[in-house]
Amino acid sequence: MKQIRTLTLLAAAFLGVAAAQNPPRDETLYITGHQWGPPSSFNPVGPVRAWPVNEGGGFNLIYESLFTFNLVTGELDPRLGASLEEGEDAFVVTLQEGTAFQDGEPLTSEDVVYAYELGQRQGVEYASFWDYVTAVEATDERTITFTLNQERLNLGLVRNFLTSVAILPEHIWSGLEEQEASLVQFANLEPVGSGPYTLSSANNERIILERAPDYWGEAVYGLPAPTYLVHPIFASNDAANLAFSQGQLDLSQNFIPEVWTLAEQGEPISTWMDEEPYYLPGNIPMMWINVSKPGLDNPAVRRALAYTINYPLIAETAMSSYSVPVNASLIVPGGGEDPYFDPEAIAETGWTFDPNRAVEILEGELGAQKGDDGIYVLPDGTRLGPWEVSAPYGWTDWNQALEIVASSAQAVGIDIKTNFPEQSVWQTNMQNGNFDLAMNTASGTSAAAPWPRFRDVLDIRGVPEAGQTAFWNYGRYENPEVAELLDQAAAAPPEEQGQFYAQLDEIFRTDIPVIPLMYRPLQFYTFDSAVWKNFPTAENPYAPPMHSQSGVQVFFNITSEAE
């Protein structure tokens, strides 16, 4: 079997080159799920970035960040930074010894200062870092002081920026700033970072990384096991999944329906957990509610709607059993957010799939009655629907989830119909508040979570009126208690944040501006151990189930079949 699978790979048409040009199989790890078109830029501060710099430097393969986020522990793990001292006024980072760029130049605190200040000068995606920090200073060659903005304290977001900003070589990028009108548009086709891999080649068919010959981190982390990392570029998710099922890939971030069937067929394919839900949750796709719509402006109606939804069926079918039935909470269970997750509070004031309870609310509490068409009408004459619930066309798991939402609600007597427009139409309508109900996510788990998710759902500050573009709180929900609680949570150390998140979660369960529908992993982490062994799992959690952030340790700890 192993010989057949290896020969299949070497002959695979998707590589588009002769077998002799392929790197040695026992030195090469093939990865998929992060690049779906021809690579055009390897600029870590650009808007469109190719793998492996297309996650804000989080991959830590070519460019590295100071720290990485560990999805399992919720902690920051060292990378370029050796230690982080958190004070009331400032964060102080000390660099590892011997940090250097791939061209041999030393990486010092001045490079760190340059990278963060670049965000302010160039208006790149992490420019908002400067809302929470007033100064970044090189205290000495290996120490950097981040002075916190006392007027906008948000310790979690600052921690998150320490994991997501790529540290750039000032000796290269300062010259580019003088030459380029805007560094955001610079293609950076010959990237020079500090990471363990360099860009070997890139074309329309694949991207190849080669292990850096003199990686500074060898004394701290060792060297990554694969000499080469190859990311083939597939035309579709189905094509990538077919290649993975045939043993042509080692590590996949794609949604693979019923992944357990591959293992049942004898393929050496595994996930983080060997039983449902297989993947560690990292995000909460949810149904956003336009709370200005008649009927939907009533929290009791929203609560009744929440009870109508068949969450177990969504988890089993739409999410292919990769989610447990979702809880009535904005906190992701498990991993770093688990200390804030309160099952008792959820059981007391939350909801589950219970159509009978929905009827009790509609008839007993609201006095609604069914019309001749079977749809409830409130005493003031407001009919509960028709309301459209939308998600982008072709997002099959979301589309299927919303079909369940609509049929569940219709069965009780709330008139909901699905609408699946093109992604651009869906996004514009949602951001402008031109919707009844719409499916979307909020911020995933991170070094700052769950604070950004509560902000996304509950905070009206910075959200324009309907008709203008919003980037959070699409339903324009307002509650005067939210702002102070969010600010208190942002300024508090982690051990004191729980009290504020508990109150915010209770506000969410009382007013229900969104209804969570499922859990989804930050990354689908599926691996084939035919060629490479010792991938991390829940039983062997030396790294989290990610290809980026602290998941970079997977490349340092796997072993080749030939070893």
JOCOR-V498232 format. One line per field, one symbol per residue. burial: b if it has 24 or more other C-alpha atoms within 12 Angstrom, else e. A space follows every 10 residues. Layout:
# JOCOR-V498232
burial->???
This chain:
# JOCOR-V498232
burial->eeeebbeebb ebebbeeeee ebbbbbbbbb bbbbbbbebb bbbbbbbbbb bbbbbbbbbb bbbbbbbbbb bbbbbbbbbb bbbbeeeeeb bbbbbbebbb bbeeebbbbb bbbbbbbbbe ebebbbebbb ebbbbbbbee ebbbbbbbbe ebbbbbbbbb bbbbbbbbbb ebbeeeeeee eebbbbbbee bbbbbbbbbb bbbebbbbbb bbebbbbbee bebbbbbbbb bbbbeebebb bbbbbbbbbb bbbbbbbbbb ebeeeebbbb bbbeeebbbb bbbbbbbbbb bbbebbbbbb bbbbbbbbbb bbbbbbbbbb bbbbbbbbbb bbbbbbbbbb bbeeebeeeb bbbbbbbbbe bbeeebebbb eeeebbbbee ebbbbbbbbb bbeebebbbb bbbbbbbbbb bbbbbbbbbb eeeeebbbbb bbbbbbbbbb bbbbbbbbbb bbbbbbbbbb bebeebeeeb bbbbbbbbbe ebbebbbbbb bbebeebbeb bbbbbbbbbb bbbbbbbbbb bbbbbbbbbb bbbbbbbbee bbbbbbbbbb bbbbbbbbbb eee
